[in-house]
Amino acid sequence: MTSSPAPPVAERLDLRKTYRMGASEVHALAGVTVRFVQGIYWAIMGPSGSGKSSMLNLLGCLDRPTSGTYLLRGQDVSRLPDDELSELRLRHLGFIFQSFHLIQQLTVRENIELPLYYLGWEPEVAAERARLLADQVGLGDRLEHRPNELSGGQQQRVAIARALVNDPPIVMAD
């Protein structure tokens, strides 16, 4: 007896992204088709200018394709309105940005809690979840520090904890 393959978490069908640079066009993605199955780690690799960031921005619903279809958990998100894309990112995607994008005025705890605030979690529950994640990334003793009081590695770990705080089914790291 063979089991059926797992449904894709994300699927891109003939996805294209073209940027206009003055009078010329740059084809960052030219007809990419790929399936991402749950439980498998993927790496997007290539030389500078090969479309890695464009692909990641499209996968993360931070940008829109020029053409093609992008199915995320079975839903076509290629042309969703901005508000629906924001909600989808909040509930289903975790991001670890290369430059971390921590909010300098917030503490480590508050930076980790931020997605939970937008999801409407009770403050006490969100604070406990942030403490748990901070402990897991080795920053339990730095909860009330601000990002400028942390090393680069510590800031990266805050970004990782924030990406995982709402237990998203998909995590993207740049």
TILUMGU-396315 format. One record per atom (N, C-alpha, C): x, y, z; atom name; residue number from 1. Coordinates in steps of 0.2 Angstrom, whole numbers, plus 2048, in hexadecimal, padded with zeros to 3 digits. Example, Ala and Ser with C-alpha at 12.3 -4.5 7.8 and 13.67 -1.06 7.14 Angstrom:
<atoms>
{east:842, north:7E4, up:827, name:N, resi:1}
{east:83E, north:7EA, up:827, name:CA, resi:1}
{east:842, north:7F0, up:827, name:C, resi:1}
{east:840, north:7F5, up:823, name:N, resi:2}
{east:844, north:7FB, up:824, name:CA, resi:2}
{east:840, north:800, up:827, name:C, resi:2}
</atoms>
This chain:
<atoms>
{east:804, north:7FA, up:800, name:N, resi:1}
{east:800, north:800, up:800, name:CA, resi:1}
{east:804, north:806, up:800, name:C, resi:1}
{east:803, north:80B, up:7FB, name:N, resi:2}
{east:807, north:811, up:7FB, name:CA, resi:2}
{east:803, north:817, up:7FE, name:C, resi:2}
{east:806, north:81B, up:801, name:N, resi:3}
{east:803, north:821, up:804, name:CA, resi:3}
{east:803, north:826, up:7FF, name:C, resi:3}
{east:7FE, north:82A, up:7FE, name:N, resi:4}
{east:7FD, north:830, up:7FA, name:CA, resi:4}
{east:802, north:835, up:7FC, name:C, resi:4}
{east:805, north:839, up:7F7, name:N, resi:5}
{east:80A, north:83E, up:7F9, name:CA, resi:5}
{east:806, north:844, up:7FD, name:C, resi:5}
{east:80A, north:847, up:801, name:N, resi:6}
{east:807, north:84C, up:805, name:CA, resi:6}
{east:806, north:852, up:801, name:C, resi:6}
{east:800, north:855, up:802, name:N, resi:7}
{east:7FE, north:85B, up:7FE, name:CA, resi:7}
{east:804, north:861, up:7FF, name:C, resi:7}
{east:805, north:865, up:7FA, name:N, resi:8}
{east:80A, north:86A, up:7FA, name:CA, resi:8}
{east:807, north:86F, up:7FF, name:C, resi:8}
{east:80C, north:872, up:803, name:N, resi:9}
{east:80B, north:878, up:807, name:CA, resi:9}
{east:80A, north:87E, up:803, name:C, resi:9}
{east:80F, north:87E, up:7FE, name:N, resi:10}
{east:80F, north:884, up:7F9, name:CA, resi:10}
{east:811, north:881, up:7F3, name:C, resi:10}
{east:80E, north:884, up:7EE, name:N, resi:11}
{east:80F, north:882, up:7E7, name:CA, resi:11}
{east:80F, north:888, up:7E2, name:C, resi:11}
{east:814, north:888, up:7DE, name:N, resi:12}
{east:814, north:88E, up:7D9, name:CA, resi:12}
{east:814, north:88B, up:7D2, name:C, resi:12}
{east:810, north:88E, up:7CE, name:N, resi:13}
{east:80F, north:88B, up:7C8, name:CA, resi:13}
{east:810, north:891, up:7C3, name:C, resi:13}
{east:815, north:88F, up:7BF, name:N, resi:14}
{east:817, north:894, up:7B9, name:CA, resi:14}
{east:818, north:89B, up:7BC, name:C, resi:14}
{east:81B, north:89C, up:7C1, name:N, resi:15}
{east:81B, north:8A3, up:7C5, name:CA, resi:15}
{east:821, north:8A7, up:7C1, name:C, resi:15}
{east:81F, north:8AD, up:7C0, name:N, resi:16}
{east:823, north:8B2, up:7BC, name:CA, resi:16}
{east:823, north:8B8, up:7C0, name:C, resi:16}
{east:829, north:8BB, up:7C0, name:N, resi:17}
{east:82A, north:8C2, up:7C3, name:CA, resi:17}
{east:82F, north:8C6, up:7BF, name:C, resi:17}
{east:82C, north:8CC, up:7BD, name:N, resi:18}
{east:830, north:8D0, up:7B8, name:CA, resi:18}
{east:830, north:8D7, up:7BB, name:C, resi:18}
{east:836, north:8DA, up:7BC, name:N, resi:19}
{east:837, north:8E1, up:7BE, name:CA, resi:19}
{east:838, north:8E5, up:7B9, name:C, resi:19}
{east:836, north:8EB, up:7B9, name:N, resi:20}
{east:837, north:8F0, up:7B4, name:CA, resi:20}
{east:83D, north:8F5, up:7B7, name:C, resi:20}
{east:842, north:8F5, up:7B3, name:N, resi:21}
{east:848, north:8F9, up:7B5, name:CA, resi:21}
{east:849, north:8FE, up:7AF, name:C, resi:21}
{east:845, north:904, up:7B0, name:N, resi:22}
{east:846, north:909, up:7AA, name:CA, resi:22}
{east:842, north:906, up:7A4, name:C, resi:22}
{east:845, north:906, up:79F, name:N, resi:23}
{east:842, north:904, up:799, name:CA, resi:23}
{east:843, north:8FC, up:798, name:C, resi:23}
{east:847, north:8F9, up:79C, name:N, resi:24}
{east:848, north:8F2, up:79B, name:CA, resi:24}
{east:844, north:8EE, up:7A1, name:C, resi:24}
{east:844, north:8E7, up:79F, name:N, resi:25}
{east:840, north:8E3, up:7A4, name:CA, resi:25}
{east:845, north:8DE, up:7A6, name:C, resi:25}
{east:845, north:8DC, up:7AD, name:N, resi:26}
{east:849, north:8D7, up:7B0, name:CA, resi:26}
{east:844, north:8D1, up:7B2, name:C, resi:26}
{east:846, north:8CB, up:7AF, name:N, resi:27}
{east:842, north:8C5, up:7B1, name:CA, resi:27}
{east:845, north:8C1, up:7B6, name:C, resi:27}
{east:843, north:8C3, up:7BD, name:N, resi:28}
{east:845, north:8C0, up:7C3, name:CA, resi:28}
{east:843, north:8B9, up:7C3, name:C, resi:28}
{east:83D, north:8B7, up:7C1, name:N, resi:29}
{east:83B, north:8B0, up:7C1, name:CA, resi:29}
{east:837, north:8AF, up:7BB, name:C, resi:29}
{east:839, north:8AA, up:7B7, name:N, resi:30}
{east:836, north:8A9, up:7B1, name:CA, resi:30}
{east:833, north:8A2, up:7B0, name:C, resi:30}
{east:82D, north:8A1, up:7B3, name:N, resi:31}
{east:829, north:89B, up:7B2, name:CA, resi:31}
{east:82B, north:896, up:7B7, name:C, resi:31}
{east:82C, north:897, up:7BE, name:N, resi:32}
{east:82E, north:893, up:7C3, name:CA, resi:32}
{east:828, north:88E, up:7C5, name:C, resi:32}
{east:829, north:888, up:7C5, name:N, resi:33}
{east:823, north:883, up:7C8, name:CA, resi:33}
{east:827, north:87F, up:7CD, name:C, resi:33}
{east:824, north:87F, up:7D3, name:N, resi:34}
{east:827, north:87B, up:7D9, name:CA, resi:34}
{east:822, north:87A, up:7DE, name:C, resi:34}
{east:823, north:874, up:7E1, name:N, resi:35}
{east:81E, north:872, up:7E7, name:CA, resi:35}
{east:822, north:871, up:7ED, name:C, resi:35}
{east:820, north:874, up:7F2, name:N, resi:36}
{east:823, north:873, up:7F9, name:CA, resi:36}
{east:81E, north:86F, up:7FD, name:C, resi:36}
{east:821, north:869, up:800, name:N, resi:37}
{east:81D, north:865, up:804, name:CA, resi:37}
{east:81F, north:866, up:80B, name:C, resi:37}
{east:81A, north:865, up:80F, name:N, resi:38}
{east:81B, north:866, up:816, name:CA, resi:38}
{east:820, north:861, up:819, name:C, resi:38}
{east:824, north:864, up:81E, name:N, resi:39}
{east:829, north:860, up:821, name:CA, resi:39}
{east:830, north:85F, up:81D, name:C, resi:39}
{east:830, north:862, up:818, name:N, resi:40}
{east:836, north:862, up:814, name:CA, resi:40}
{east:83A, north:869, up:814, name:C, resi:40}
{east:840, north:869, up:815, name:N, resi:41}
{east:844, north:870, up:815, name:CA, resi:41}
{east:846, north:871, up:80E, name:C, resi:41}
{east:845, north:877, up:80C, name:N, resi:42}
{east:848, north:879, up:805, name:CA, resi:42}
{east:84D, north:87F, up:806, name:C, resi:42}
{east:851, north:87F, up:801, name:N, resi:43}
{east:856, north:885, up:801, name:CA, resi:43}
{east:856, north:887, up:7FA, name:C, resi:43}
{east:855, north:88E, up:7F9, name:N, resi:44}
{east:855, north:891, up:7F2, name:CA, resi:44}
{east:85C, north:894, up:7F2, name:C, resi:44}
{east:860, north:891, up:7ED, name:N, resi:45}
{east:867, north:894, up:7EC, name:CA, resi:45}
{east:868, north:896, up:7E5, name:C, resi:45}
{east:86D, north:89A, up:7E4, name:N, resi:46}
{east:86F, north:89C, up:7DE, name:CA, resi:46}
{east:874, north:8A3, up:7DE, name:C, resi:46}
{east:877, north:8A5, up:7D9, name:N, resi:47}
{east:87B, north:8AB, up:7D9, name:CA, resi:47}
{east:877, north:8B1, up:7DA, name:C, resi:47}
{east:87A, north:8B6, up:7DC, name:N, resi:48}
{east:877, north:8BD, up:7DC, name:CA, resi:48}
{east:873, north:8BF, up:7D6, name:C, resi:48}
{east:86D, north:8C1, up:7D7, name:N, resi:49}
{east:869, north:8C3, up:7D1, name:CA, resi:49}
{east:866, north:8BD, up:7CE, name:C, resi:49}
{east:866, north:8B7, up:7D1, name:N, resi:50}
{east:862, north:8B2, up:7CE, name:CA, resi:50}
{east:85B, north:8B1, up:7CF, name:C, resi:50}
{east:858, north:8B6, up:7D4, name:N, resi:51}
{east:851, north:8B5, up:7D5, name:CA, resi:51}
{east:84F, north:8B3, up:7DC, name:C, resi:51}
{east:854, north:8B1, up:7E0, name:N, resi:52}
{east:853, north:8AE, up:7E7, name:CA, resi:52}
{east:84F, north:8B3, up:7EB, name:C, resi:52}
{east:850, north:8B9, up:7EC, name:N, resi:53}
{east:84C, north:8BD, up:7F0, name:CA, resi:53}
{east:845, north:8BE, up:7ED, name:C, resi:53}
{east:845, north:8BF, up:7E6, name:N, resi:54}
{east:83E, north:8C0, up:7E3, name:CA, resi:54}
{east:83A, north:8B9, up:7E5, name:C, resi:54}
{east:83D, north:8B4, up:7E4, name:N, resi:55}
{east:839, north:8AD, up:7E6, name:CA, resi:55}
{east:837, north:8AD, up:7ED, name:C, resi:55}
{east:83B, north:8AF, up:7F2, name:N, resi:56}
{east:83A, north:8AF, up:7F9, name:CA, resi:56}
{east:834, north:8B4, up:7FA, name:C, resi:56}
{east:835, north:8BA, up:7F7, name:N, resi:57}
{east:830, north:8BF, up:7F8, name:CA, resi:57}
{east:829, north:8BD, up:7F5, name:C, resi:57}
{east:829, north:8BA, up:7F0, name:N, resi:58}
{east:822, north:8B7, up:7ED, name:CA, resi:58}
{east:820, north:8B1, up:7F2, name:C, resi:58}
{east:824, north:8AD, up:7F4, name:N, resi:59}
{east:822, north:8A7, up:7F8, name:CA, resi:59}
{east:81F, north:8AA, up:7FF, name:C, resi:59}
{east:822, north:8AF, up:801, name:N, resi:60}
{east:820, north:8B2, up:808, name:CA, resi:60}
{east:81A, north:8B7, up:807, name:C, resi:60}
{east:817, north:8B8, up:801, name:N, resi:61}
{east:812, north:8BC, up:800, name:CA, resi:61}
{east:814, north:8C4, up:801, name:C, resi:61}
{east:81A, north:8C5, up:800, name:N, resi:62}
{east:81C, north:8CC, up:801, name:CA, resi:62}
{east:81C, north:8D0, up:7FB, name:C, resi:62}
{east:81C, north:8CC, up:7F5, name:N, resi:63}
{east:81B, north:8CF, up:7EE, name:CA, resi:63}
{east:817, north:8CB, up:7EA, name:C, resi:63}
{east:815, north:8CD, up:7E5, name:N, resi:64}
{east:810, north:8CA, up:7E0, name:CA, resi:64}
{east:813, north:8C8, up:7DA, name:C, resi:64}
{east:811, north:8C2, up:7D7, name:N, resi:65}
{east:814, north:8C0, up:7D1, name:CA, resi:65}
{east:811, north:8C4, up:7CB, name:C, resi:65}
{east:815, north:8C5, up:7C6, name:N, resi:66}
{east:813, north:8C8, up:7C0, name:CA, resi:66}
{east:80E, north:8C4, up:7BC, name:C, resi:66}
{east:80F, north:8BD, up:7BD, name:N, resi:67}
{east:80A, north:8B8, up:7BA, name:CA, resi:67}
{east:80B, north:8B1, up:7BD, name:C, resi:67}
{east:807, north:8AD, up:7BC, name:N, resi:68}
{east:807, north:8A6, up:7BF, name:CA, resi:68}
{east:803, north:8A6, up:7C5, name:C, resi:68}
{east:803, north:8A0, up:7C8, name:N, resi:69}
{east:7FF, north:89E, up:7CE, name:CA, resi:69}
{east:803, north:89C, up:7D4, name:C, resi:69}
{east:801, north:89E, up:7DA, name:N, resi:70}
{east:804, north:89C, up:7E0, name:CA, resi:70}
{east:7FF, north:89A, up:7E5, name:C, resi:70}
{east:7FF, north:893, up:7E6, name:N, resi:71}
{east:7FB, north:890, up:7EB, name:CA, resi:71}
{east:7FE, north:88F, up:7F2, name:C, resi:71}
{east:7FB, north:892, up:7F7, name:N, resi:72}
{east:7FE, north:891, up:7FD, name:CA, resi:72}
{east:7F9, north:88E, up:802, name:C, resi:72}
{east:7FA, north:888, up:804, name:N, resi:73}
{east:7F6, north:883, up:807, name:CA, resi:73}
{east:7EF, north:883, up:804, name:C, resi:73}
{east:7F0, north:882, up:7FD, name:N, resi:74}
{east:7EA, north:881, up:7F8, name:CA, resi:74}
{east:7E6, north:887, up:7F6, name:C, resi:74}
{east:7E8, north:88D, up:7F9, name:N, resi:75}
{east:7E5, north:893, up:7F7, name:CA, resi:75}
{east:7E9, north:897, up:7F2, name:C, resi:75}
{east:7E6, north:899, up:7ED, name:N, resi:76}
{east:7E9, north:89D, up:7E8, name:CA, resi:76}
{east:7EA, north:8A4, up:7EB, name:C, resi:76}
{east:7F0, north:8A6, up:7ED, name:N, resi:77}
{east:7F2, north:8AC, up:7F0, name:CA, resi:77}
{east:7F5, north:8B1, up:7EB, name:C, resi:77}
{east:7F5, north:8B0, up:7E5, name:N, resi:78}
{east:7F9, north:8B4, up:7E0, name:CA, resi:78}
{east:7F6, north:8BB, up:7DF, name:C, resi:78}
{east:7EF, north:8BB, up:7E0, name:N, resi:79}
{east:7EC, north:8C2, up:7DF, name:CA, resi:79}
{east:7E8, north:8C4, up:7E5, name:C, resi:79}
{east:7E9, north:8C1, up:7EB, name:N, resi:80}
{east:7E5, north:8C3, up:7F1, name:CA, resi:80}
{east:7E6, north:8CB, up:7F2, name:C, resi:80}
{east:7E1, north:8CE, up:7F5, name:N, resi:81}
{east:7E2, north:8D5, up:7F7, name:CA, resi:81}
{east:7E7, north:8D5, up:7FD, name:C, resi:81}
{east:7EA, north:8DB, up:7FE, name:N, resi:82}
{east:7EF, north:8DC, up:803, name:CA, resi:82}
{east:7ED, north:8DA, up:80A, name:C, resi:82}
{east:7E7, north:8DC, up:80C, name:N, resi:83}
{east:7E5, north:8DA, up:813, name:CA, resi:83}
{east:7E5, north:8D3, up:814, name:C, resi:83}
{east:7E3, north:8CF, up:80F, name:N, resi:84}
{east:7E2, north:8C8, up:80F, name:CA, resi:84}
{east:7E9, north:8C5, up:80F, name:C, resi:84}
{east:7EE, north:8C8, up:80B, name:N, resi:85}
{east:7F5, north:8C5, up:80B, name:CA, resi:85}
{east:7F8, north:8C7, up:812, name:C, resi:85}
{east:7F7, north:8CC, up:815, name:N, resi:86}
{east:7F9, north:8CE, up:81C, name:CA, resi:86}
{east:7F7, north:8C9, up:821, name:C, resi:86}
{east:7F0, north:8C7, up:821, name:N, resi:87}
{east:7EE, north:8C2, up:825, name:CA, resi:87}
{east:7F1, north:8BB, up:824, name:C, resi:87}
{east:7F2, north:8B9, up:81E, name:N, resi:88}
{east:7F5, north:8B3, up:81C, name:CA, resi:88}
{east:7FC, north:8B3, up:81F, name:C, resi:88}
{east:800, north:8B8, up:81E, name:N, resi:89}
{east:807, north:8B8, up:820, name:CA, resi:89}
{east:807, north:8B7, up:828, name:C, resi:89}
{east:802, north:8BB, up:82B, name:N, resi:90}
{east:802, north:8BB, up:832, name:CA, resi:90}
{east:800, north:8B4, up:835, name:C, resi:90}
{east:7FC, north:8B0, up:832, name:N, resi:91}
{east:7FA, north:8AA, up:835, name:CA, resi:91}
{east:7FE, north:8A4, up:832, name:C, resi:91}
{east:801, north:8A4, up:82C, name:N, resi:92}
{east:803, north:89E, up:829, name:CA, resi:92}
{east:80B, north:89F, up:828, name:C, resi:92}
{east:80E, north:8A4, up:828, name:N, resi:93}
{east:815, north:8A5, up:826, name:CA, resi:93}
{east:819, north:8A8, up:82C, name:C, resi:93}
{east:81F, north:8A5, up:82D, name:N, resi:94}
{east:824, north:8A8, up:831, name:CA, resi:94}
{east:82A, north:8AB, up:82D, name:C, resi:94}
{east:82C, north:8B1, up:82F, name:N, resi:95}
{east:832, north:8B3, up:82B, name:CA, resi:95}
{east:838, north:8B5, up:82F, name:C, resi:95}
{east:83E, north:8B3, up:82D, name:N, resi:96}
{east:844, north:8B4, up:830, name:CA, resi:96}
{east:848, north:8B8, up:82B, name:C, resi:96}
{east:848, north:8BF, up:82C, name:N, resi:97}
{east:84B, north:8C3, up:827, name:CA, resi:97}
{east:852, north:8C4, up:828, name:C, resi:97}
{east:856, north:8C5, up:822, name:N, resi:98}
{east:85D, north:8C5, up:823, name:CA, resi:98}
{east:85F, north:8CB, up:827, name:C, resi:98}
{east:85C, north:8D0, up:827, name:N, resi:99}
{east:85D, north:8D6, up:82B, name:CA, resi:99}
{east:859, north:8D7, up:831, name:C, resi:99}
{east:856, north:8D1, up:833, name:N, resi:100}
{east:852, north:8D0, up:839, name:CA, resi:100}
{east:84B, north:8D4, up:83A, name:C, resi:100}
{east:84B, north:8DA, up:838, name:N, resi:101}
{east:845, north:8DF, up:838, name:CA, resi:101}
{east:842, north:8DF, up:83F, name:C, resi:101}
{east:847, north:8DF, up:844, name:N, resi:102}
{east:844, north:8E0, up:84B, name:CA, resi:102}
{east:842, north:8E7, up:84C, name:C, resi:102}
{east:83E, north:8E9, up:850, name:N, resi:103}
{east:83B, north:8EF, up:852, name:CA, resi:103}
{east:840, north:8F2, up:858, name:C, resi:103}
{east:844, north:8F7, up:857, name:N, resi:104}
{east:849, north:8F9, up:85C, name:CA, resi:104}
{east:846, north:8FC, up:862, name:C, resi:104}
{east:840, north:8FE, up:862, name:N, resi:105}
{east:83C, north:901, up:868, name:CA, resi:105}
{east:839, north:8FC, up:86C, name:C, resi:105}
{east:839, north:8F6, up:86A, name:N, resi:106}
{east:836, north:8F0, up:86D, name:CA, resi:106}
{east:83B, north:8EC, up:871, name:C, resi:106}
{east:839, north:8E9, up:876, name:N, resi:107}
{east:83E, north:8E4, up:879, name:CA, resi:107}
{east:83E, north:8DD, up:875, name:C, resi:107}
{east:842, north:8D9, up:877, name:N, resi:108}
{east:843, north:8D2, up:875, name:CA, resi:108}
{east:83C, north:8CF, up:875, name:C, resi:108}
{east:839, north:8CF, up:87B, name:N, resi:109}
{east:833, north:8CC, up:87C, name:CA, resi:109}
{east:82D, north:8CF, up:878, name:C, resi:109}
{east:82D, north:8D6, up:877, name:N, resi:110}
{east:828, north:8D9, up:873, name:CA, resi:110}
{east:829, north:8D7, up:86C, name:C, resi:110}
{east:82F, north:8D7, up:869, name:N, resi:111}
{east:830, north:8D5, up:862, name:CA, resi:111}
{east:82E, north:8CE, up:861, name:C, resi:111}
{east:82F, north:8CA, up:866, name:N, resi:112}
{east:82D, north:8C3, up:865, name:CA, resi:112}
{east:825, north:8C2, up:865, name:C, resi:112}
{east:822, north:8C6, up:869, name:N, resi:113}
{east:81B, north:8C6, up:86A, name:CA, resi:113}
{east:817, north:8C9, up:864, name:C, resi:113}
{east:81A, north:8CD, up:860, name:N, resi:114}
{east:817, north:8D2, up:85C, name:CA, resi:114}
{east:812, north:8CE, up:857, name:C, resi:114}
{east:813, north:8C8, up:854, name:N, resi:115}
{east:80E, north:8C5, up:850, name:CA, resi:115}
{east:808, north:8C3, up:854, name:C, resi:115}
{east:809, north:8C1, up:85B, name:N, resi:116}
{east:804, north:8BF, up:85F, name:CA, resi:116}
{east:7FF, north:8C5, up:861, name:C, resi:116}
{east:802, north:8CB, up:861, name:N, resi:117}
{east:7FE, north:8D1, up:862, name:CA, resi:117}
{east:7F9, north:8D2, up:85D, name:C, resi:117}
{east:7FB, north:8D1, up:856, name:N, resi:118}
{east:7F7, north:8D2, up:851, name:CA, resi:118}
{east:7F2, north:8CC, up:850, name:C, resi:118}
{east:7F4, north:8C6, up:853, name:N, resi:119}
{east:7EF, north:8C1, up:853, name:CA, resi:119}
{east:7EA, north:8C1, up:858, name:C, resi:119}
{east:7EB, north:8C6, up:85D, name:N, resi:120}
{east:7E6, north:8C7, up:862, name:CA, resi:120}
{east:7E7, north:8C3, up:868, name:C, resi:120}
{east:7ED, north:8C0, up:869, name:N, resi:121}
{east:7EE, north:8BC, up:86F, name:CA, resi:121}
{east:7EE, north:8C0, up:875, name:C, resi:121}
{east:7EC, north:8BD, up:87B, name:N, resi:122}
{east:7EC, north:8C1, up:881, name:CA, resi:122}
{east:7F3, north:8C2, up:883, name:C, resi:122}
{east:7F4, north:8C8, up:886, name:N, resi:123}
{east:7FB, north:8CB, up:887, name:CA, resi:123}
{east:7FF, north:8C6, up:88C, name:C, resi:123}
{east:7FC, north:8C3, up:891, name:N, resi:124}
{east:7FF, north:8BE, up:895, name:CA, resi:124}
{east:801, north:8B8, up:892, name:C, resi:124}
{east:7FD, north:8B5, up:88D, name:N, resi:125}
{east:7FE, north:8AF, up:88A, name:CA, resi:125}
{east:804, north:8B1, up:885, name:C, resi:125}
{east:804, north:8B6, up:881, name:N, resi:126}
{east:809, north:8B8, up:87C, name:CA, resi:126}
{east:80F, north:8B9, up:880, name:C, resi:126}
{east:80F, north:8BC, up:886, name:N, resi:127}
{east:816, north:8BD, up:889, name:CA, resi:127}
{east:819, north:8B7, up:88B, name:C, resi:127}
{east:815, north:8B2, up:88D, name:N, resi:128}
{east:817, north:8AB, up:88F, name:CA, resi:128}
{east:81A, north:8A8, up:889, name:C, resi:128}
{east:816, north:8A8, up:884, name:N, resi:129}
{east:819, north:8A5, up:87D, name:CA, resi:129}
{east:820, north:8A8, up:87B, name:C, resi:129}
{east:820, north:8AF, up:87C, name:N, resi:130}
{east:826, north:8B2, up:87A, name:CA, resi:130}
{east:82C, north:8B0, up:87F, name:C, resi:130}
{east:82B, north:8AF, up:885, name:N, resi:131}
{east:830, north:8AD, up:88A, name:CA, resi:131}
{east:832, north:8A6, up:888, name:C, resi:131}
{east:82D, north:8A1, up:886, name:N, resi:132}
{east:82F, north:89A, up:885, name:CA, resi:132}
{east:834, north:89A, up:87E, name:C, resi:132}
{east:832, north:89E, up:879, name:N, resi:133}
{east:836, north:89E, up:873, name:CA, resi:133}
{east:83D, north:8A1, up:875, name:C, resi:133}
{east:83D, north:8A7, up:879, name:N, resi:134}
{east:843, north:8AA, up:87A, name:CA, resi:134}
{east:848, north:8A5, up:87E, name:C, resi:134}
{east:845, north:8A1, up:882, name:N, resi:135}
{east:849, north:89C, up:886, name:CA, resi:135}
{east:84C, north:897, up:881, name:C, resi:135}
{east:847, north:895, up:87C, name:N, resi:136}
{east:849, north:890, up:877, name:CA, resi:136}
{east:84F, north:892, up:873, name:C, resi:136}
{east:850, north:899, up:871, name:N, resi:137}
{east:855, north:89B, up:86D, name:CA, resi:137}
{east:85B, north:89E, up:872, name:C, resi:137}
{east:85A, north:89D, up:878, name:N, resi:138}
{east:860, north:89F, up:87D, name:CA, resi:138}
{east:860, north:8A6, up:87E, name:C, resi:138}
{east:85A, north:8AA, up:87E, name:N, resi:139}
{east:85A, north:8B1, up:880, name:CA, resi:139}
{east:855, north:8B2, up:886, name:C, resi:139}
{east:853, north:8AD, up:88A, name:N, resi:140}
{east:84F, north:8AE, up:88F, name:CA, resi:140}
{east:851, north:8B3, up:894, name:C, resi:140}
{east:858, north:8B5, up:895, name:N, resi:141}
{east:85A, north:8BA, up:899, name:CA, resi:141}
{east:85B, north:8C1, up:896, name:C, resi:141}
{east:858, north:8C1, up:890, name:N, resi:142}
{east:859, north:8C8, up:88C, name:CA, resi:142}
{east:852, north:8CA, up:88A, name:C, resi:142}
{east:84D, north:8C8, up:88D, name:N, resi:143}
{east:846, north:8CA, up:88B, name:CA, resi:143}
{east:845, north:8D1, up:88B, name:C, resi:143}
{east:847, north:8D5, up:890, name:N, resi:144}
{east:846, north:8DC, up:891, name:CA, resi:144}
{east:84B, north:8E1, up:88D, name:C, resi:144}
{east:850, north:8DE, up:88A, name:N, resi:145}
{east:855, north:8E1, up:886, name:CA, resi:145}
{east:852, north:8E4, up:87F, name:C, resi:145}
{east:854, north:8E9, up:87D, name:N, resi:146}
{east:853, north:8EB, up:876, name:CA, resi:146}
{east:858, north:8E9, up:871, name:C, resi:146}
{east:856, north:8E8, up:86A, name:N, resi:147}
{east:85A, north:8E5, up:865, name:CA, resi:147}
{east:861, north:8E9, up:865, name:C, resi:147}
{east:862, north:8EF, up:866, name:N, resi:148}
{east:868, north:8F2, up:866, name:CA, resi:148}
{east:86D, north:8F0, up:86C, name:C, resi:148}
{east:86A, north:8ED, up:871, name:N, resi:149}
{east:86E, north:8EA, up:876, name:CA, resi:149}
{east:870, north:8E3, up:875, name:C, resi:149}
{east:86F, north:8E0, up:86F, name:N, resi:150}
{east:870, north:8D9, up:86E, name:CA, resi:150}
{east:875, north:8D9, up:869, name:C, resi:150}
{east:879, north:8D3, up:868, name:N, resi:151}
{east:87E, north:8D2, up:863, name:CA, resi:151}
{east:87A, north:8D0, up:85D, name:C, resi:151}
{east:87D, north:8D0, up:857, name:N, resi:152}
{east:87A, north:8CE, up:851, name:CA, resi:152}
{east:877, north:8C7, up:851, name:C, resi:152}
{east:87A, north:8C2, up:854, name:N, resi:153}
{east:878, north:8BB, up:855, name:CA, resi:153}
{east:871, north:8BB, up:85A, name:C, resi:153}
{east:871, north:8BF, up:85F, name:N, resi:154}
{east:86C, north:8BF, up:863, name:CA, resi:154}
{east:866, north:8C2, up:860, name:C, resi:154}
{east:867, north:8C7, up:85C, name:N, resi:155}
{east:861, north:8CA, up:858, name:CA, resi:155}
{east:85E, north:8C5, up:853, name:C, resi:155}
{east:863, north:8C1, up:850, name:N, resi:156}
{east:861, north:8BC, up:84B, name:CA, resi:156}
{east:85C, north:8B7, up:84F, name:C, resi:156}
{east:85E, north:8B5, up:855, name:N, resi:157}
{east:85A, north:8B1, up:859, name:CA, resi:157}
{east:853, north:8B3, up:85B, name:C, resi:157}
{east:853, north:8BA, up:85C, name:N, resi:158}
{east:84C, north:8BD, up:85D, name:CA, resi:158}
{east:848, north:8BD, up:857, name:C, resi:158}
{east:84B, north:8BE, up:851, name:N, resi:159}
{east:847, north:8BD, up:84B, name:CA, resi:159}
{east:845, north:8B6, up:84A, name:C, resi:159}
{east:849, north:8B1, up:84C, name:N, resi:160}
{east:847, north:8AA, up:84B, name:CA, resi:160}
{east:841, north:8A9, up:850, name:C, resi:160}
{east:841, north:8AB, up:856, name:N, resi:161}
{east:83C, north:8AA, up:85B, name:CA, resi:161}
{east:835, north:8AD, up:859, name:C, resi:161}
{east:836, north:8B4, up:856, name:N, resi:162}
{east:830, north:8B7, up:854, name:CA, resi:162}
{east:82D, north:8B3, up:84E, name:C, resi:162}
{east:831, north:8B0, up:849, name:N, resi:163}
{east:82E, north:8AD, up:844, name:CA, resi:163}
{east:82B, north:8A6, up:846, name:C, resi:163}
{east:82D, north:8A4, up:84B, name:N, resi:164}
{east:82A, north:89D, up:84E, name:CA, resi:164}
{east:824, north:89E, up:853, name:C, resi:164}
{east:823, north:8A4, up:855, name:N, resi:165}
{east:81F, north:8A5, up:85B, name:CA, resi:165}
{east:818, north:8A3, up:85A, name:C, resi:165}
{east:815, north:8A4, up:854, name:N, resi:166}
{east:80E, north:8A2, up:853, name:CA, resi:166}
{east:80E, north:89B, up:850, name:C, resi:166}
{east:813, north:897, up:850, name:N, resi:167}
{east:814, north:890, up:84D, name:CA, resi:167}
{east:811, north:890, up:846, name:C, resi:167}
{east:814, north:894, up:842, name:N, resi:168}
{east:811, north:894, up:83B, name:CA, resi:168}
{east:813, north:88D, up:837, name:C, resi:168}
{east:80F, north:88B, up:832, name:N, resi:169}
{east:810, north:885, up:82F, name:CA, resi:169}
{east:816, north:886, up:82A, name:C, resi:169}
{east:818, north:88C, up:828, name:N, resi:170}
{east:81D, north:88E, up:823, name:CA, resi:170}
{east:822, north:893, up:826, name:C, resi:170}
{east:828, north:892, up:826, name:N, resi:171}
{east:82D, north:897, up:829, name:CA, resi:171}
{east:832, north:898, up:823, name:C, resi:171}
{east:833, north:89E, up:822, name:N, resi:172}
{east:838, north:8A0, up:81C, name:CA, resi:172}
{east:83E, north:8A4, up:81F, name:C, resi:172}
{east:844, north:8A2, up:81E, name:N, resi:173}
{east:84A, north:8A5, up:820, name:CA, resi:173}
{east:84E, north:8A8, up:81A, name:C, resi:173}
{east:850, north:8AE, up:81B, name:N, resi:174}
{east:854, north:8B1, up:816, name:CA, resi:174}
{east:85B, north:8B1, up:818, name:C, resi:174}
</atoms>
